[in-house]
């Protein structure tokens, strides 16, 4: 007799819409269709030559066994030195934890910082994994409606309102943010960090897009690493600026009280991050590694300008400020379709894959789509032409 075993309630989180779009794009491509993928936040170039060469050396004769749970000392020292170089912030390598991508970093940080039932605030629209990981861990997610009036970033007044409604235990911020590309200004981050410290709210700052900024934005973006003494946690990654997505390498900068808990959790959850990626990742912090990353940022900047110059042709009058990262978040409701239908038709009829805003905003996301210009500039240019031509066929 068969029996039905339960599936945990905590696992009932929604899948990424972007993965469903990718699957359909791959199916169409396998069937012979010409498909241009602008739905994934994945740099087209991949890791720099200096990192690849180091990986080859390691494969041919390096020690690729288990490492320390918090990462190899050489990489932790290189990450700490990076904070001195970019932000003029002194970071003790002992407070750096290397993780299996920023995703692994979020899991460890949330496990160490929050208990079941804790209330954690985050911006909407925002990266869906924040709320899904928190929900799976039994936390209560408090979404802050962050639209154009707040430049899609949370404000102290919103935090105060949420705090007095039911208390807060944590706040997740992202700058530059996914999907909007907006950034928190230094004074704003300092104000948020001070408020969190004064109200015993743990600040978790997603800084994985640092280094990918445009216009008047400075290289020295505000970092919550300045506030770890007040309990803030920084999450970062090699995936975006260094274009090392599949290497699954990220890091945390931790306050003192979370170092031991994260160390213990990391050893039990994954033993150690990928050894090859860690040892090779040290080379990303060389002059050649930084130079390759800056070349990528130059390509993103050119693609960004191309997209922004065609907003009228695309029919996108409401667009989030694309200060950083490599996304344009745009309202497509003028075309008379919800964003899911809009993306499905665009892919089927024009061979261009974009992500519907429902991945990032469960309230207003049906009006919005995200375009990623992390692909090659020629791909972005052709995709824009296809979108413009496709929209011209829609009834008005």
C-alpha positions as CSV (number, residue, x, y, z in Angstrom):
1,X,0.0,0.0,0.0
2,X,1.4,3.4,-1.0
3,X,1.3,6.2,1.5
4,X,1.7,9.9,1.1
5,X,4.6,11.4,3.0
6,X,4.5,15.1,3.7
7,X,6.4,17.8,2.0
8,X,7.5,20.6,4.3
9,X,5.5,23.8,4.4
10,X,8.8,25.7,4.5
11,X,9.6,24.4,1.0
12,X,6.5,25.9,-0.5
13,X,8.3,29.0,-2.0
14,X,7.6,30.2,-5.5
15,X,10.1,29.4,-8.2
16,X,12.0,32.1,-10.0
17,X,10.1,33.2,-13.1
18,X,13.4,34.0,-14.7
19,X,14.3,30.2,-14.6
20,X,11.0,29.4,-16.4
21,X,11.8,32.0,-19.0
22,X,15.3,30.6,-19.4
23,X,13.9,27.1,-19.8
24,X,11.5,28.2,-22.6
25,X,14.2,30.2,-24.3
26,X,16.4,27.1,-24.3
27,X,13.6,25.0,-25.7
28,X,13.0,27.4,-28.5
29,X,16.8,27.6,-29.2
30,X,17.1,23.8,-29.3
31,X,14.2,23.8,-31.8
32,X,16.2,26.0,-34.1
33,X,14.8,29.4,-33.2
34,X,17.0,32.5,-32.9
35,X,16.7,33.6,-29.3
36,X,18.4,36.6,-27.6
37,X,18.6,36.2,-23.8
38,X,18.3,39.4,-21.8
39,X,16.5,37.8,-18.8
40,X,19.4,36.6,-16.7
41,X,21.7,38.8,-14.6
42,X,24.8,37.0,-15.9
43,X,27.8,38.8,-17.5
44,X,28.5,37.4,-20.9
45,X,32.3,37.5,-20.6
46,X,32.9,35.1,-17.8
47,X,35.9,35.1,-15.5
48,X,39.0,37.0,-16.5
49,X,42.0,35.4,-18.1
50,X,44.1,35.8,-14.9
51,X,41.6,33.8,-12.9
52,X,41.3,31.2,-15.5
53,X,45.1,30.8,-15.8
54,X,45.3,30.4,-12.0
55,X,42.5,27.7,-12.1
56,X,44.4,25.8,-14.8
57,X,47.6,25.8,-12.6
58,X,45.6,24.6,-9.7
59,X,44.0,21.8,-11.7
60,X,47.3,20.6,-12.9
61,X,49.0,20.5,-9.5
62,X,47.2,22.4,-6.7
63,X,45.8,21.2,-3.4
64,X,42.0,21.2,-3.9
65,X,40.9,19.4,-0.8
66,X,38.7,20.8,1.9
67,X,39.5,24.3,3.1
68,X,38.6,26.1,6.4
69,X,34.9,26.5,6.7
70,X,35.2,30.3,6.5
71,X,37.6,30.1,3.5
72,X,41.3,30.0,2.7
73,X,43.3,32.6,4.6
74,X,44.8,34.1,1.5
75,X,41.4,34.9,0.0
76,X,40.0,36.3,3.2
77,X,43.1,38.6,3.4
78,X,42.6,39.7,-0.2
79,X,38.9,40.5,0.4
80,X,39.8,42.5,3.6
81,X,42.5,44.4,1.6
82,X,39.9,45.1,-1.1
83,X,37.8,47.1,1.5
84,X,40.9,49.2,2.3
85,X,41.5,49.8,-1.4
86,X,38.0,50.7,-2.5
87,X,36.3,52.1,0.6
88,X,39.2,53.1,3.0
89,X,37.7,50.8,5.6
90,X,39.9,48.5,7.7
91,X,38.4,45.0,7.9
92,X,40.0,42.3,9.9
93,X,40.3,39.1,7.7
94,X,39.0,37.1,10.7
95,X,35.6,38.8,10.2
96,X,35.5,37.7,6.5
97,X,33.6,34.5,5.7
98,X,34.0,33.1,2.2
99,X,30.7,31.5,1.1
100,X,29.2,29.4,-1.7
101,X,28.1,32.3,-3.7
102,X,26.2,35.2,-2.2
103,X,23.2,32.8,-2.0
104,X,25.1,30.7,0.5
105,X,26.1,33.9,2.3
106,X,22.5,34.9,2.7
107,X,21.5,31.5,4.1
108,X,24.3,31.6,6.6
109,X,23.7,35.2,7.6
110,X,20.0,34.7,8.0
111,X,20.5,31.5,10.0
112,X,23.0,33.2,12.3
113,X,21.1,36.4,12.8
114,X,17.4,35.5,12.9
115,X,15.1,33.1,14.7
116,X,11.8,31.6,13.6
117,X,9.1,34.2,13.9
118,X,11.5,37.2,13.6
119,X,10.2,40.1,11.4
120,X,12.6,41.1,8.7
121,X,11.9,44.1,6.3
122,X,12.9,44.4,2.7
123,X,12.1,46.6,-0.3
124,X,9.5,45.8,-2.9
125,X,10.4,45.4,-5.7
126,X,13.4,43.4,-4.8
127,X,15.4,40.2,-5.4
128,X,12.9,37.4,-4.7
129,X,15.4,35.1,-3.0
130,X,15.6,37.4,0.1
131,X,12.0,36.8,1.0
132,X,11.9,33.2,-0.1
133,X,14.9,32.2,2.0
134,X,13.6,34.1,5.0
135,X,10.2,32.5,4.6
136,X,11.7,29.0,4.3
137,X,13.6,29.7,7.6
138,X,10.3,30.6,9.3
139,X,10.8,34.4,9.4
140,X,8.0,36.9,8.8
141,X,8.8,39.0,5.8
142,X,7.7,42.7,6.0
143,X,7.7,44.2,2.5
144,X,8.2,47.9,2.2
145,X,6.5,49.5,-0.8
146,X,9.4,51.3,-2.4
147,X,8.5,53.1,-5.6
148,X,9.6,56.2,-7.5
149,X,8.9,58.5,-4.5
150,X,11.7,56.8,-2.5
151,X,13.8,55.9,-5.6
152,X,12.9,52.3,-4.9
153,X,14.9,52.2,-1.7
154,X,13.6,51.9,1.9
155,X,13.6,55.0,4.1
156,X,13.9,55.6,7.8
157,X,10.2,56.7,8.0
158,X,9.1,53.4,6.4
159,X,11.2,51.5,8.9
160,X,9.7,53.4,11.8
161,X,6.2,52.7,10.6
162,X,6.9,49.0,10.3
163,X,8.7,48.9,13.7
164,X,5.8,50.5,15.5
165,X,3.3,48.3,13.8
166,X,4.8,45.0,15.0
167,X,8.5,45.3,15.7
168,X,11.4,44.6,13.5
169,X,14.3,42.2,13.9
170,X,16.1,42.8,10.6
171,X,16.3,44.8,7.4
172,X,17.8,43.7,4.1
173,X,18.9,46.5,1.7
174,X,20.5,46.2,-1.7
175,X,22.6,48.9,-3.5
176,X,22.8,48.8,-6.5
177,X,19.5,47.0,-6.3
178,X,18.0,44.2,-8.4
179,X,15.8,44.7,-10.4
180,X,15.9,48.5,-10.4
181,X,19.6,49.4,-10.4
182,X,19.0,52.2,-7.9
183,X,21.5,53.0,-5.2
184,X,21.5,54.2,-1.6
185,X,23.4,57.4,-1.1
186,X,26.1,57.5,1.6
187,X,24.1,59.8,3.9
188,X,21.0,57.6,3.5
189,X,22.8,54.4,4.3
190,X,24.4,56.0,7.3
191,X,20.9,57.1,8.5
192,X,19.4,53.7,8.0
193,X,22.4,52.0,9.7
194,X,22.1,54.4,12.7
195,X,18.4,53.8,13.0
196,X,18.9,50.0,12.9
197,X,21.6,50.2,15.6
198,X,19.4,52.4,17.8
199,X,16.4,50.0,17.5
200,X,18.3,46.7,17.7
201,X,17.5,45.8,14.1
202,X,20.1,43.7,12.3
203,X,21.1,45.4,9.0
204,X,22.0,43.0,6.1
205,X,23.5,44.9,3.1
206,X,23.6,43.2,-0.3
207,X,26.5,44.8,-2.1
208,X,27.0,42.2,-4.9
209,X,26.8,44.8,-7.7
210,X,29.4,47.2,-6.2
211,X,31.8,48.3,-8.8
212,X,29.1,48.4,-11.6
213,X,28.0,52.0,-11.4
214,X,27.4,54.8,-14.0
215,X,27.1,58.5,-14.4
216,X,28.0,60.6,-11.4
217,X,28.2,57.6,-9.0
218,X,31.6,57.3,-7.4
219,X,33.6,54.1,-7.2
220,X,33.6,54.4,-3.4
221,X,30.0,53.4,-2.9
222,X,28.7,53.5,0.6
223,X,29.3,50.1,2.3
224,X,27.7,48.8,5.5
225,X,31.2,47.4,6.4
226,X,31.6,50.8,8.2
227,X,28.7,49.7,10.5
228,X,29.7,46.2,11.4
229,X,30.6,47.5,14.9
230,X,26.8,48.1,15.3
231,X,25.9,44.7,14.0
232,X,25.6,45.2,10.3
233,X,26.3,42.3,7.9
234,X,27.7,42.8,4.4
235,X,27.0,40.2,1.6
236,X,29.0,40.4,-1.6
237,X,30.1,38.1,-4.5
238,X,32.5,37.4,-7.3
239,X,29.5,36.8,-9.7
240,X,28.8,40.3,-11.0
241,X,31.8,42.7,-11.0
242,X,34.2,39.8,-11.6
243,X,31.8,37.9,-13.9
244,X,32.3,34.6,-12.0
245,X,28.7,33.4,-11.7
246,X,29.3,29.7,-12.1
247,X,32.3,29.6,-9.7
248,X,29.8,30.0,-6.8
249,X,32.0,32.3,-4.7
250,X,30.8,35.0,-2.4
251,X,31.6,36.5,1.0
252,X,30.3,38.0,4.2
253,X,31.8,40.8,6.3
254,X,30.5,40.0,9.8
255,X,30.3,41.7,13.2
256,X,32.3,40.0,15.9
257,X,29.3,38.3,17.5
258,X,28.3,36.4,14.3
259,X,31.8,35.1,13.3
260,X,31.6,32.0,15.5
261,X,28.0,31.1,14.7
262,X,28.6,31.5,10.9
263,X,31.8,29.4,11.2
264,X,29.8,26.6,13.0
265,X,26.9,26.8,10.5
266,X,29.2,26.9,7.5
267,X,31.1,23.7,8.6
268,X,27.8,21.8,9.1
269,X,26.0,23.1,6.0
270,X,28.7,22.8,3.3
271,X,32.0,21.9,5.1
272,X,33.8,24.6,2.9
273,X,33.2,26.7,-0.2
274,X,34.6,25.3,-3.5
275,X,38.3,25.0,-3.2
276,X,39.2,25.6,-6.8
277,X,37.1,28.8,-7.0
278,X,38.6,30.1,-3.7
279,X,42.3,29.6,-4.7
280,X,41.7,31.0,-8.2
281,X,39.6,33.8,-6.9
282,X,42.6,35.4,-5.2
283,X,43.8,36.4,-8.6
284,X,40.7,38.5,-9.2
285,X,42.2,41.1,-6.7
286,X,45.3,41.6,-8.9
287,X,45.8,44.6,-11.2
288,X,44.9,42.4,-14.2
289,X,41.8,41.1,-12.4
290,X,40.5,44.6,-11.7
291,X,41.4,45.8,-15.2
292,X,39.3,43.0,-16.8
293,X,36.4,43.8,-14.5
294,X,36.6,47.5,-15.5
295,X,36.5,46.6,-19.2
296,X,33.3,44.7,-18.5
297,X,31.8,47.7,-16.8
298,X,32.7,49.8,-19.8
299,X,30.7,47.4,-22.0
300,X,27.7,47.5,-19.7
301,X,27.8,51.3,-19.7
302,X,27.7,51.3,-23.5
303,X,24.8,48.9,-23.6
304,X,23.0,50.9,-20.9
305,X,23.3,54.1,-22.9
306,X,22.0,52.3,-26.0
307,X,18.9,51.1,-24.1
308,X,18.2,54.4,-22.5
309,X,18.6,56.2,-25.8
310,X,15.8,54.1,-27.2
311,X,13.2,54.4,-24.4
312,X,10.8,56.4,-26.6
313,X,11.1,53.8,-29.4
314,X,10.5,51.1,-26.8
315,X,7.5,52.9,-25.5
316,X,8.8,52.9,-21.9
317,X,8.0,56.1,-20.2
318,X,8.2,54.8,-16.6
319,X,11.7,53.4,-16.0
320,X,13.5,53.0,-12.7
321,X,16.8,55.0,-12.5
322,X,19.5,52.6,-13.7
323,X,22.3,54.0,-11.4
324,X,24.1,50.7,-11.2
325,X,24.0,46.9,-11.8
326,X,23.0,46.0,-15.4
327,X,19.2,46.2,-15.5
328,X,16.5,48.4,-16.8
329,X,13.2,48.0,-15.0
330,X,10.3,49.4,-17.1
331,X,6.6,49.7,-17.1
332,X,5.0,47.9,-20.2
333,X,1.4,48.3,-19.2
334,X,0.8,50.7,-22.0
335,X,0.9,47.8,-24.4
336,X,-2.3,46.4,-22.9
337,X,-0.9,43.2,-21.5
338,X,0.3,42.1,-18.1
339,X,4.0,41.6,-17.9
340,X,3.9,37.7,-17.9
341,X,1.8,37.7,-21.1
342,X,4.0,40.5,-22.6
343,X,7.2,38.5,-21.9
344,X,5.7,35.2,-23.2
345,X,4.6,36.8,-26.5
346,X,7.9,38.7,-26.9
347,X,9.8,35.5,-26.6
348,X,7.5,33.4,-28.8
349,X,7.0,36.1,-31.5
350,X,10.3,38.0,-31.5
351,X,12.8,35.6,-29.9
352,X,13.8,38.0,-27.0
353,X,13.7,36.8,-23.4
354,X,13.0,39.3,-20.7
355,X,11.9,38.7,-17.1
356,X,8.4,39.7,-15.9
357,X,8.2,42.0,-12.9
358,X,6.2,39.4,-11.0
359,X,9.5,37.9,-9.9
360,X,10.3,41.0,-8.0
361,X,7.0,42.5,-7.0
362,X,3.9,40.5,-6.1
363,X,1.7,43.6,-6.0
364,X,2.7,45.9,-9.0
365,X,5.0,43.6,-10.9
366,X,2.4,42.6,-13.5
367,X,3.0,46.1,-15.1
368,X,6.8,45.8,-15.2
369,X,9.6,43.9,-16.9
370,X,13.3,43.6,-16.3
371,X,15.8,43.8,-19.2
372,X,19.4,42.7,-18.4
373,X,22.1,44.4,-20.5
374,X,24.8,42.1,-19.1
375,X,24.9,40.3,-22.5
376,X,27.3,41.2,-25.3
377,X,26.6,44.8,-26.6
378,X,25.8,43.4,-30.1
379,X,23.2,41.1,-28.5
380,X,21.6,44.0,-26.6
381,X,21.5,46.1,-29.7
382,X,19.8,43.4,-31.8
383,X,17.3,42.7,-29.0
384,X,16.3,46.3,-28.8
385,X,15.7,46.4,-32.5
386,X,13.5,43.2,-32.2
387,X,11.5,44.6,-29.4
388,X,10.8,47.9,-31.2
389,X,9.8,46.0,-34.4
390,X,7.6,43.6,-32.4
391,X,5.8,46.4,-30.6
392,X,5.1,48.0,-34.0
393,X,2.9,45.0,-34.8
394,X,0.7,45.3,-31.7
395,X,-2.7,46.8,-32.1
396,X,-3.1,50.4,-30.8
